[in-house]
Amino acid sequence: MSMGTKQIALAATAAALGLSGATALAQQAQDVKIGFAAPLTGGQAHYGADFRSGVTLAIEDFNATKPVIGGKPVHFVLDAADDQADPRTGTTVAQKLVDDGVAAVIGHFNSGTSIPAAPIYAKAGIPELATATAPAYTAQGLATTFRLVTSDSQQGGVLGEYVVKDLKFRRFAIVDDRTAYGQGVAEEFAKAVKAAGGTIVAQEFTNDKAVDFRAILTHIKQSDADAIFYGGADTQAAPFLKQMRTLAVKGTLIGPDMIHSDELLKIAGPAAEGALASSGGSPLDKMPGGKSYVERYKKRFGNEVELYSPYAYDGTMAVLNAMKKADSVDPHKYLPVLKATQMKGVTTNELAYDDRGDLKYGGVTVYKVTNGKWAALQTVGTK
């Protein structure tokens, strides 16, 4: 064999070995589990599905960058669980995800599940990024809790002040479903109304499984309220609103973020006209990355963005970027980096957390149903 032939053979062998090594490297990519928990069955399943889609899209986008962490290629996979919006099931799910060895948890969705699950994740040192809005979620003082959306204290306060000072309502009836979420946001709304000069003329309670509100509405009708605030999910708010119109109870229905959904419009129909709601952050079409996100979301899932998936996307990206920056998927090593997050996301120009894990720049938008659609009236506190 001539010298030239030997060089060609050696080059071919080296190329083959290099290709073989690259292939082996790709095959040895480490799977890293990202936990997810939300209601995937029951009346709030549509929220859970939208929430999960945001996490899925973020994981797929990040995997497409072929990430290498700790000197090894990694591939993130979703470990999703249905907590059924039930606190007891939520704690069971939380322990399962910990036992599964997840590196982070995006969820839970409800305050009632997120709050009791938080200590389980904290004990394991695993960050939990939840859409829980009850102030009690981050008030537990756990180093691993982060909030994906604006808290009830911000939402209830903005909405309560707005309806008194801007819309000139004076007399309010308040109804909540006794969940951590519903009760918490109702309390914050009541505080803001009173501080702005309004009066609470009736206060009633229901539960998150109720479908008949006629007794409550009959009592409220006698109070001559200008508006009725409902703290709870759209699955109850919609029949509440329909029965309110049937019984000719006057006043405007007001609700926090869960009431601001297409689901309420579908169920309540024409009865929804004039209803008011607040929602954390900016309207989707006003978000910095909203337009692009909507296009990619529709292409990937074949349906419209509902409400929470952009926040789930940003939270997931914050976790994955923190792992990349810390060069580790170990929660104890990347947690300090996550706490120091400052990134531009779909929902905001600066995603950042305060000392408790709340969003520094959450913002709140007030909406009104006009001609069968939610129309934004005012946005405050965004960046």
N, C-alpha and C positions, 0 to 999 in steps of 0.2 A: 504494500500500500504506500503510495507516495505521500510526502509531507502535506501536500494540499488536500489530498483525500482524507488524511487523518484529521486535519483541522476542521474540515467540513463535518466529519463524523462526530468529532468532539462537540462542535457547535450544536449539531442536531440533538446529541444526547443531553447537553446542558439545557437546550430549549425544552426538550421533552420533560426533563426533571423539573424545570421551572414551572411548566404548565401543570405537571402533576402536583407540585407543591402548592400552586395557587388553587387548584381544584380541591386539594385536601384541606387547605385553609378555609375555603368557602364552605366545605362540608362540615367543618368543625365549629362553625359559628355557634356561640353559646346562646341558648334560649333564655330570655329574661322575662319573667311574668310580670305584667301590670294588672293588678286587681281592679275589678269594677263591681259596684253594687248599686242597685236601684230597683224600683218596681218594674218587672218585666211581664207581669200578669196582673189582672185586676183593672180597676177603674183608672189608675194612673200609668198604665203600661205604655201609653203613647209618649209620655214624658220620658220614661226609662229608655224607650227605643231611640228617641231623638238624642238623648244624653249619651247613650252607648255609641251612636253613629259618630259623634264628635270625637270620642276617644279613639275609635277605630280608624278614622281618617288621619288623626295625628300620628298614630303608630305606623300606619302605612307610609305616610310622608317621611317620617324619620327613618324607617327601615330602608327607604329608597336611597338614602344618602350613604348606605353601606357603612354604618358606624363601627368604629373600632374603639373599644374602651378597655383600659387596663392591658393594652397590647394584644387584645384578642377581638376578632369580629363578633359582634353581638346581633341577635335578632329578637326583637321584642314581640311578645305574644300576649293576647288579651285573655285574662281569666275572669270571665263574667259570671255574676251570681244574682239571682232574683231574691231580693229581701222582702218583696210583697208589701212594701210600705208599712211593715209591722215591726215594732221595736224588738220584740222577742226573737223574731226571725232574723232581724238585723244583726243581733249579737251572735247568733249561731253562724250566720254568713261571715261575719268578721273573723271569727275564730278559724273558720274553714280556710279563708284566704291567707291568714297568717300561717296556718299549717301547710298550705300549698307553697309557701316560700315566695310570695310576691314581693317585689322590690318597692312597690308603691301601690296606693289604692286611690282611684278616682271614684268618688262616691263617699258617702251614700247620697241619695237624692233628697230625702225628707229630713227635716230637723229631728223628728221623733226617732229616726233610725240612726242618724249620724251622731247624736249626742251620746247614747249608751255604747255605741261601737267605738267611739274615740279612745277611751282608756285601754281597750284591747289592742288597738294598733300602737298606742303610745308605749305600752309595756314591751312590745316587740320592737319598738324604735322605727316603725314604718310610717312614713308620711301619709296622711289622709287629706285629700282635697275634695271637699264636699260642696254641694249646692245648698246645704243647710243655711237658712237665713236667720234662725233664732239667735239672738245675742249669746245665749247660754252655751252655744257650741264652742266658740273660741274663749269664752269666759272661764272655761275649765282650767285654763292656764297650762295646757299641754303643749310641749314643744313641737309636736307632730301634726297639729291641726292647722289647716289652711282653708280659706273660703274662696270659692270660685265666683261668687256673685255678691252683690250689695246686701248688707244685713238688714234685718227688720227695723232696727232702730233708725237707720237711715231712710228706708222706704216709708215706714209708718210716719216718721217725722215730716218728710217732704210732702207726702200726700195729705196728711192732716192739716198742715199749714196752708197748702195750696187751695183746698176746697173751702176753707174759711176765708182766707184773705183775697183770693183771686175769683172764686166762684160765688162768694158771699152766702154760702150755706151757714146756718146757725144751729139748727137742731138735728141731732144725730142719734140713730139707733145703731147698736153694735151687736153683731152675732159672730161667734167663733165656734170652731168645731172641737175645741178642747185639746187639740194636738199641740205639741210644743211649738210648731210653726204658727198655727192659726191663733192660738192664745197670745203668743209673743207679739205678733204683728198687730193684733187688735189692741193690746195694751199700749204699744208705742203710738198707734194712731190716736187713741183716746187722750194720751198725754199731750200730743201736738195740737189736737182740736181745742182742748181746754186752755193751753198756753196761748193760742191764737184768738181766744175769746168766744169759742163755740161751747155748746152745752150737750151733754149726753143725756138724752131723755128716756132711753130704754136700753137694756142690756140683756141679751139672751144667749143661751148656749145650746149646741147640738152635738153631733158626733160625725166622724168622717165616713160613716156608712149610711147616714140618714138620707131618705128620699122624700119624706113628707114634712113640710115646714108650715103647714096651714095654721097650726095652733100658735106658733111663734109669730107668724105674720099677722094674725088676728090681733094679738096683743100689741104689736108694733103699730098697727093701723090706728089704734086708739091714742098713741103718743103724738101723732101729728108731726112726725119727723120730716125734715127736708130731704134727708138722705139716709141710706142704710149701708153700713160698712159690713162686708162679709169676710171674715178671716178663715180661709180654707181653700180647698182645691176646686177646680172648675167642674169636676164631676158632681159636686153638690151645689155649686153656685148657679149652674145652668137651670136645674129644676127649681131652685129657690127663686130665681128670677122669673121663670114662667108662672109659678104659683103666685108670686107677688103681683104680676099683671092680671092674672085671673081673678084675684081677690080685690082688685082695684086699690092696692096699697100705693099711695102716692110716694113720690120721692125717687131719687137716683140711686141705683146700686153702685157701690164703690168697693173695689177689692184690690189686693196686692198682686204680685207678679203671677201667681198661679191662675188668677182669673183672666189675665191677659193672654188669651190663646184662641186659636181658631176652633178648638173643640167647643168652647163656650158658644161661639157664634153658630156652629152647626146644630147644637142641641137646643139652644134658646131661640134661635131664629129671629123673627122681628122683635121679640120681647127684649132682645139685647140692646136695641137702639137707645143711645144716650148713656149707657153704662160707662163708668170710669174705672181705670185701673192704673197702677204704677208698675214699673218693671225696672230691674236693675240695669244700669248701663244705657247705651244709646240705642235708638232704633237700628235694626239690621242694616238698612240702606245708608245709615250715617256712620257705621263702624269703619275704622280705617281700612280693614281688610274685608269688609262685608261683601262687596260685590264679587270679588274673586272667590270667596268662600262659598257663596250661594251657587255659583256656577259649578265648582268642583263637587260640592255636596250633591247637587241634582244629578250630575253625571255619574257619580259613584253609587248613589242609593236610589235614584229614580223618583224621588219625592222632594217636597219643599222642606226647608229648615223650619222647625217648629218654634223653638224658643231658647233652649239651653245648650244646644250642641256647640255653638261658637265658644262658649265659656269652658266647656269640657275640652275642646280642642286646645285652647290656650293653656289651660291648667296642665294637660298632658304634655304639651310641648315644654312647659316650664320645668317639669320633672325630668324629661329626657335630656334637655339642654343642661340641666344641673348635673346629671350623671356624666355627660360628655365633658363638661368643664372640670368636674372633680376627678375625672378619669377613673370612676368607680361606680358600680351598680349597688354597692353596699350602702344601705340607707344611712348608717351612722357616719359615713364619709361624705356623702353628697348632700345631706340635710342642711349643713351650714351654707352651702352654695345656693340651695333652693330658697332659703330664707333671705338671701341677698339678691334675689332675682330682680333684674331690671331689663325688660325686653319689650319690644314692640310686638303686639299680637294682632289677631283678627279683631278683637273687641276694643282695644285701647292702644294708644300710642306709647303708654308706659305701664306695663304690668309689674306691680311691686306690692310687697306685703309689709304690714306694720309688725310691731313686736308680738302681737297676739295671733298673727296669721290672717287678719282681715285685709281686704284690698285697700290700698292707700287711695286709689282714685276710682271708686266704684261707680258713682253717678246714679241718677234716678231719672226716668222719663215717665211722664203722666200721659195716659192715652184715653181716648173717648171713642165709643162706637158711633160712627157717622156713616149713614147709608150702607149699613151692613159690614163695615170694615173698621179695624182699629186705626185711628189716626192720632199721631203724636201731637200733644199740645205744648209740652215744655220739657226740656232736659236740663238738669243741673248737676254739677259736681264731676263731670267727666274730664278726661285729659287726652 
